[in-house]
Amino acid sequence: INDFSYLHTNCFELSIYVGCDKYPHESELPEEWENNRESLIVFMEQVHRGIKGIVKDMHGKGIPNAVISVEGVNHDIRTGK
């Protein structure tokens, strides 16, 4: 479903498993957090990479459904409404 969302809705969803146990016991969560905290924070910081902004016409009005293409990337993005 993550691939479908990315390709058809411009929504990039991730499922991250930080261990072999998908549902660790509550008592194990503090240790799991400490074991993975730094890498998860660095991962979340990556949201600031890439291209972001608002596509506007010459009058400053937003352009809905504008197609954004990046050379070398085989996946166009459309702006929202």
Helices and strands as residue ranges (DSSP letters): H 2-9, G 26-28, H 29-45, G 46-48, E 67-68, E 77-78
